Amino acid sequence: MKNKVQLVGHIGQDPDMRTVGNGKQMLRLSVATNERFRAAEGEWKEDTQWHPVVAWGKLAERLAAQVRKGSGLVIEGRLVHRGYEAKDGTRRISTEILLTDYQLLAGKAVPAESLA
């Protein structure tokens, strides 16, 4: 069995690039997917889901240089669950997609000057 996720969506805000303690680059972004369906009453409804995505190293650097808020993206990765203690002392679990590959979709292009 394999842990693999593939999503097609749009980035909800500009990527957040950080350098972590060991000097490695980490990128966080949120990808929105939309599902359109007909409700039981017959009208069309839309459901938007937000997916937290994390990328590391060179993959993170390359992606950060290519996308901005609104960019269309196909992502591949795996689901990762992390446990942490919240400020109020309760134990929480966070689920993220650890990015392994991506493909840009046509649409909002990143200006050439921002890639330099």
C-alpha positions as CSV (number, residue, x, y, z in Angstrom):
1,M,0.0,0.0,0.0
2,K,1.2,3.5,-0.8
3,N,0.5,6.9,0.8
4,K,0.0,9.1,-2.3
5,V,-2.1,12.3,-2.8
6,Q,-2.7,14.2,-6.0
7,L,-4.7,17.4,-6.1
8,V,-5.5,20.0,-8.7
9,G,-6.2,23.5,-7.3
10,H,-5.2,27.1,-6.8
11,I,-2.9,28.6,-4.2
12,G,-4.9,30.7,-1.7
13,Q,-2.1,33.1,-0.6
14,D,1.5,33.8,-1.5
15,P,3.8,30.9,-0.4
16,D,5.5,31.3,3.0
17,M,9.3,30.4,2.7
18,R,11.3,30.0,5.9
19,T,14.8,28.8,6.8
20,V,14.5,26.3,9.7
21,G,17.0,25.5,12.4
22,N,19.2,23.3,10.3
23,G,19.5,25.9,7.5
24,K,17.1,24.0,5.2
25,Q,14.4,25.8,3.3
26,M,10.8,25.0,4.1
27,L,7.8,26.3,2.1
28,R,4.2,26.3,3.4
29,L,1.2,27.0,1.2
30,S,-2.5,26.3,1.1
31,V,-4.1,24.8,-2.0
32,A,-7.9,25.1,-2.6
33,T,-9.9,22.5,-4.4
34,N,-13.5,23.0,-5.5
35,E,-16.2,20.4,-6.0
36,R,-19.4,21.3,-7.6
37,F,-22.5,19.1,-7.0
38,R,-26.2,19.0,-7.2
39,A,-27.8,19.1,-3.8
40,A,-30.9,16.9,-2.9
41,E,-33.1,20.0,-3.5
42,G,-31.8,20.2,-7.1
43,E,-29.7,23.3,-6.9
44,W,-26.0,23.4,-7.6
45,K,-23.6,23.9,-4.7
46,E,-19.9,24.3,-4.5
47,D,-17.6,22.9,-1.7
48,T,-14.1,24.4,-1.3
49,Q,-11.6,22.5,0.7
50,W,-8.2,24.0,1.8
51,H,-5.2,21.7,1.9
52,P,-2.0,22.6,3.8
53,V,1.1,21.7,1.7
54,V,4.8,21.7,2.9
55,A,7.8,21.4,0.6
56,W,11.5,21.2,1.6
57,G,14.9,22.1,0.1
58,K,15.4,22.7,-3.6
59,L,11.9,21.7,-4.4
60,A,10.6,24.4,-2.0
61,E,13.0,27.0,-3.5
62,R,11.9,26.2,-7.1
63,L,8.2,26.2,-6.3
64,A,8.4,29.5,-4.4
65,A,10.0,31.2,-7.4
66,Q,7.3,30.0,-9.7
67,V,4.0,30.6,-7.9
68,R,1.9,33.3,-6.3
69,K,-1.6,33.6,-4.8
70,G,-4.0,32.3,-7.4
71,S,-1.5,30.1,-9.3
72,G,-3.0,26.9,-10.6
73,L,-1.1,23.8,-9.6
74,V,-1.2,20.0,-9.8
75,I,0.5,18.6,-6.7
76,E,1.7,15.2,-5.7
77,G,2.8,14.2,-2.3
78,R,1.9,12.1,0.8
79,L,-0.2,12.7,3.8
80,V,1.7,13.4,7.0
81,H,0.2,13.6,10.5
82,R,2.0,15.5,13.2
83,G,1.2,15.7,16.8
84,Y,1.8,18.9,18.9
85,E,0.8,20.5,22.1
86,A,-1.3,23.7,21.7
87,K,-0.9,26.8,23.8
88,D,-3.7,25.7,26.0
89,G,-1.9,22.4,26.8
90,T,-4.2,20.2,24.7
91,R,-2.7,17.6,22.3
92,R,-3.6,18.3,18.7
93,I,-3.0,16.5,15.4
94,S,-2.3,18.3,12.1
95,T,-2.5,16.7,8.7
96,E,-0.4,18.2,5.8
97,I,0.6,17.1,2.4
98,L,4.4,16.7,2.0
99,L,5.1,17.7,-1.6
100,T,7.1,15.4,-3.7
101,D,6.3,16.8,-7.2
102,Y,4.2,19.5,-8.9
103,Q,3.1,20.8,-12.2
104,L,2.1,24.4,-13.0
105,L,-1.2,25.0,-14.7
106,A,-1.8,27.7,-17.3
107,G,-3.2,30.9,-15.8
108,K,-1.6,33.6,-13.6
109,A,2.0,33.8,-14.6
110,V,4.7,35.0,-12.2
111,P,6.2,38.2,-13.6
112,A,9.7,37.6,-15.1
113,E,11.3,40.2,-12.8
114,S,10.3,38.2,-9.8
115,L,12.1,35.1,-11.1
116,A,15.4,36.9,-11.5
